[in-house]
Every structure is written in structure tokens, then in C-alpha cells.
Amino acid sequence: MKRTGTLAPSGRFMPMFAPSRPQDRPVFDASFQASFVELLAWRRDVRRFRRDEIPEALLGSLLDLTALAPSVGNCQPTRWVRVDDPGRRTAITANFETANKAALGTYDGERAQTYARLKLEGLREAPVHLAVFCDEGTPQGHGLGVLTMPQTRRYSAVCALHTFWLAARTHGLGVGWVSILDPASIAATLDIPADWSFIAYLCVGWPQEEHLAPELEREGWQARTAHSLLRR
């Protein structure tokens, strides 16, 4: 397979992968399939990071790969905002602390004690912070597929996020999704356009430790359950 691509309006390289010959297609053998299962199993929500920097080229290549994620109408509405400014980071951390305190107040007894000891973010340690937004007003895709379900734009952004997460793991990087935040405050802190919807706040860095089981399982918060399939 050879790598080709085009430049996006932002100037970033948008990756596309074309076969050397039209009839060529990849073969995902048993070894690859087993490695893919391992990738899914070892994709952890990381909260404990080393402070080592991430090479800029690596981070850029991971973001490039998100152009290959599923996207309704090929609208590619995901907007990435890198948060480097110390003042903005401090505001994000304060946002989390306020929201986390409010969340703790919704639990009682042993459940509250368990919640209180969970580490639910790596905001102070992670070298890279990425806020993920969905551009609800994007003209790309010409509205295909969103007339009846406009929320699929946001689903597309989540697919891009997940693609980034898996790609990061293949390089040994960890990603932590911080969801205990007030979205309106995030928008104000980062001064983003009004028609962008907040999707996620990600901490990215090299993990301090590796675990196969999620922390929520290890701490007794919630075990993983099997999928649910209904037949009609």
C-alpha cells in the first residue's frame, strides 16, 4: 500500500491510502486480528501520566489519521483544540474540581467513598490537552445524512476521537477522556465559535503504568458487561 494525500484548507496533510494496483486489497490475517483484539483490550482510559513531551511529528500524524474515521456525509465536523496556555489549563482544572465535587454529592455511603478515591483525570500531569468539538455548521458534506438525524455529526466526531485513541495506543501513548466538566464553561474558557458543540476533553501522554483491566473495574466501581443484542 502506498500513502497518498491532499492538503486540507488548514494546510494539514489529509491521509489517504491507495492500493498500488486497483485490484490490490489488504489481507488482515489471523496474526493481525489477534493484535487488533489486544489493541482494543489494552486501550485504557489513562489518568496517570509521565510528564515527558510527545514528539510533534507523532501527534500530528495521529491527528492526520482521524481523517479516515467514519463521518456522516463525509462532513468531517471534528475540530481539535490544543490547550497549551497555563491560564486556560488552570481554568479547565477548576472546572473539573467544581463538577467533581457536585458529582460526589450525588452519592452516599460506600459508593461515595469509592467515588472519592477514584482518580478521574490527569489534567496536571498530561503534557498534551486536546479539546474535541463538533462543527454543527460545517458546509462540508452538504447536509447529506443529517436532515433526519443532525446528531450524527457529533457521532462522527466521537468516531474521530476513538480513531485517535486507538492510533495513540499503537505508539504506546495513553489517552484519558475527562467528562466531568461543564461544557458551557469549556466553551467560554477556550473562546470557541458558538456553533461548535463540545464533545470531549482529552489528556494525552505516556502512561506511568500499564493495566489490562480498567481502573473502574480494579477499584470495584463497575465491572464490564457483555454486549446486548435484541432480535426483532
FENHU-V710903 format. One record per residue. N is the residue number from 0. BURIAL is + if it has 24 or more other ideal C-beta (glycine too) atoms within 12 Angstrom, else -. D_LAST is the distance of its C-alpha to the last C-alpha in Angstrom with 1 decimal. Layout:
BEGIN
n=N burial=BURIAL d_last=D_LAST
n=N burial=BURIAL d_last=D_LAST
END
This chain:
BEGIN
n=0 burial=- d_last=41.0
n=1 burial=- d_last=43.3
n=2 burial=- d_last=42.8
n=3 burial=- d_last=43.3
n=4 burial=- d_last=42.8
n=5 burial=- d_last=43.9
n=6 burial=- d_last=45.4
n=7 burial=- d_last=43.4
n=8 burial=- d_last=45.2
n=9 burial=- d_last=45.8
n=10 burial=- d_last=47.7
n=11 burial=- d_last=45.3
n=12 burial=- d_last=44.3
n=13 burial=+ d_last=40.8
n=14 burial=+ d_last=39.8
n=15 burial=- d_last=38.3
n=16 burial=- d_last=38.1
n=17 burial=- d_last=39.0
n=18 burial=- d_last=39.4
n=19 burial=- d_last=43.0
n=20 burial=- d_last=42.2
n=21 burial=- d_last=39.4
n=22 burial=- d_last=38.1
n=23 burial=- d_last=38.0
n=24 burial=- d_last=34.9
n=25 burial=- d_last=34.6
n=26 burial=- d_last=33.8
n=27 burial=- d_last=32.0
n=28 burial=- d_last=33.3
n=29 burial=- d_last=32.5
n=30 burial=- d_last=35.2
n=31 burial=- d_last=33.7
n=32 burial=- d_last=30.2
n=33 burial=- d_last=31.7
n=34 burial=- d_last=33.6
n=35 burial=- d_last=30.6
n=36 burial=- d_last=29.0
n=37 burial=- d_last=32.3
n=38 burial=- d_last=32.4
n=39 burial=- d_last=29.1
n=40 burial=- d_last=30.3
n=41 burial=+ d_last=33.7
n=42 burial=+ d_last=32.6
n=43 burial=+ d_last=33.8
n=44 burial=+ d_last=34.4
n=45 burial=+ d_last=38.2
n=46 burial=+ d_last=40.5
n=47 burial=+ d_last=43.7
n=48 burial=+ d_last=45.4
n=49 burial=- d_last=48.7
n=50 burial=- d_last=50.7
n=51 burial=- d_last=51.3
n=52 burial=- d_last=50.8
n=53 burial=+ d_last=48.1
n=54 burial=- d_last=49.6
n=55 burial=- d_last=49.1
n=56 burial=- d_last=48.3
n=57 burial=+ d_last=45.5
n=58 burial=+ d_last=43.9
n=59 burial=- d_last=44.3
n=60 burial=+ d_last=42.6
n=61 burial=+ d_last=39.6
n=62 burial=+ d_last=39.2
n=63 burial=+ d_last=39.7
n=64 burial=+ d_last=36.7
n=65 burial=+ d_last=34.4
n=66 burial=+ d_last=34.9
n=67 burial=+ d_last=32.5
n=68 burial=+ d_last=29.6
n=69 burial=+ d_last=26.5
n=70 burial=+ d_last=27.5
n=71 burial=+ d_last=25.9
n=72 burial=+ d_last=28.2
n=73 burial=- d_last=30.5
n=74 burial=+ d_last=31.8
n=75 burial=+ d_last=32.7
n=76 burial=+ d_last=33.3
n=77 burial=+ d_last=34.1
n=78 burial=+ d_last=37.6
n=79 burial=+ d_last=39.3
n=80 burial=+ d_last=42.2
n=81 burial=+ d_last=44.5
n=82 burial=+ d_last=46.2
n=83 burial=- d_last=49.7
n=84 burial=- d_last=51.9
n=85 burial=- d_last=52.9
n=86 burial=- d_last=53.0
n=87 burial=+ d_last=49.5
n=88 burial=+ d_last=48.3
n=89 burial=- d_last=50.2
n=90 burial=+ d_last=48.5
n=91 burial=+ d_last=45.0
n=92 burial=+ d_last=46.0
n=93 burial=- d_last=47.3
n=94 burial=+ d_last=44.0
n=95 burial=+ d_last=42.2
n=96 burial=- d_last=44.6
n=97 burial=- d_last=44.3
n=98 burial=+ d_last=40.5
n=99 burial=+ d_last=40.5
n=100 burial=- d_last=43.0
n=101 burial=- d_last=40.9
n=102 burial=- d_last=37.8
n=103 burial=- d_last=39.9
n=104 burial=- d_last=40.8
n=105 burial=- d_last=37.3
n=106 burial=- d_last=37.4
n=107 burial=- d_last=39.6
n=108 burial=- d_last=41.2
n=109 burial=- d_last=40.1
n=110 burial=- d_last=37.2
n=111 burial=- d_last=39.7
n=112 burial=- d_last=42.0
n=113 burial=- d_last=39.4
n=114 burial=+ d_last=38.5
n=115 burial=- d_last=42.2
n=116 burial=- d_last=42.8
n=117 burial=+ d_last=39.9
n=118 burial=+ d_last=41.1
n=119 burial=+ d_last=38.7
n=120 burial=+ d_last=40.5
n=121 burial=+ d_last=43.1
n=122 burial=+ d_last=44.6
n=123 burial=+ d_last=48.2
n=124 burial=+ d_last=48.0
n=125 burial=+ d_last=45.7
n=126 burial=+ d_last=47.9
n=127 burial=+ d_last=45.3
n=128 burial=+ d_last=43.3
n=129 burial=+ d_last=40.8
n=130 burial=+ d_last=39.1
n=131 burial=+ d_last=36.1
n=132 burial=+ d_last=35.5
n=133 burial=+ d_last=33.3
n=134 burial=+ d_last=35.4
n=135 burial=+ d_last=33.6
n=136 burial=- d_last=36.3
n=137 burial=+ d_last=36.3
n=138 burial=- d_last=37.0
n=139 burial=+ d_last=35.7
n=140 burial=- d_last=32.6
n=141 burial=- d_last=33.7
n=142 burial=- d_last=30.8
n=143 burial=- d_last=28.2
n=144 burial=- d_last=24.7
n=145 burial=+ d_last=25.9
n=146 burial=- d_last=26.4
n=147 burial=- d_last=23.0
n=148 burial=- d_last=22.5
n=149 burial=+ d_last=26.0
n=150 burial=- d_last=24.9
n=151 burial=+ d_last=23.9
n=152 burial=+ d_last=27.6
n=153 burial=+ d_last=27.6
n=154 burial=+ d_last=24.7
n=155 burial=+ d_last=26.8
n=156 burial=+ d_last=29.7
n=157 burial=+ d_last=27.8
n=158 burial=+ d_last=27.0
n=159 burial=+ d_last=30.7
n=160 burial=+ d_last=31.5
n=161 burial=+ d_last=29.4
n=162 burial=+ d_last=31.0
n=163 burial=+ d_last=34.4
n=164 burial=+ d_last=33.6
n=165 burial=+ d_last=32.7
n=166 burial=+ d_last=35.6
n=167 burial=+ d_last=37.9
n=168 burial=+ d_last=37.0
n=169 burial=- d_last=38.0
n=170 burial=+ d_last=41.5
n=171 burial=+ d_last=41.6
n=172 burial=+ d_last=41.2
n=173 burial=+ d_last=39.3
n=174 burial=+ d_last=37.4
n=175 burial=+ d_last=36.8
n=176 burial=+ d_last=34.6
n=177 burial=+ d_last=36.4
n=178 burial=+ d_last=34.1
n=179 burial=+ d_last=36.4
n=180 burial=+ d_last=38.1
n=181 burial=+ d_last=38.7
n=182 burial=+ d_last=37.4
n=183 burial=- d_last=40.0
n=184 burial=+ d_last=42.8
n=185 burial=+ d_last=41.6
n=186 burial=+ d_last=41.8
n=187 burial=- d_last=45.3
n=188 burial=+ d_last=46.5
n=189 burial=+ d_last=45.5
n=190 burial=- d_last=46.5
n=191 burial=+ d_last=43.5
n=192 burial=- d_last=42.7
n=193 burial=- d_last=41.2
n=194 burial=- d_last=38.2
n=195 burial=+ d_last=37.1
n=196 burial=+ d_last=34.4
n=197 burial=+ d_last=34.9
n=198 burial=+ d_last=32.2
n=199 burial=+ d_last=33.9
n=200 burial=+ d_last=37.3
n=201 burial=+ d_last=37.8
n=202 burial=+ d_last=40.6
n=203 burial=+ d_last=41.4
n=204 burial=+ d_last=43.9
n=205 burial=+ d_last=44.9
n=206 burial=+ d_last=43.5
n=207 burial=- d_last=46.1
n=208 burial=- d_last=44.1
n=209 burial=- d_last=41.1
n=210 burial=- d_last=38.3
n=211 burial=- d_last=35.2
n=212 burial=- d_last=33.7
n=213 burial=- d_last=33.1
n=214 burial=+ d_last=35.8
n=215 burial=- d_last=33.4
n=216 burial=- d_last=32.6
n=217 burial=- d_last=36.3
n=218 burial=- d_last=37.4
n=219 burial=- d_last=34.9
n=220 burial=- d_last=33.1
n=221 burial=- d_last=29.5
n=222 burial=- d_last=28.1
n=223 burial=- d_last=25.5
n=224 burial=- d_last=22.1
n=225 burial=- d_last=19.4
n=226 burial=- d_last=16.5
n=227 burial=- d_last=13.3
n=228 burial=- d_last=10.0
n=229 burial=- d_last=6.6
n=230 burial=- d_last=3.8
n=231 burial=- d_last=0.0
END
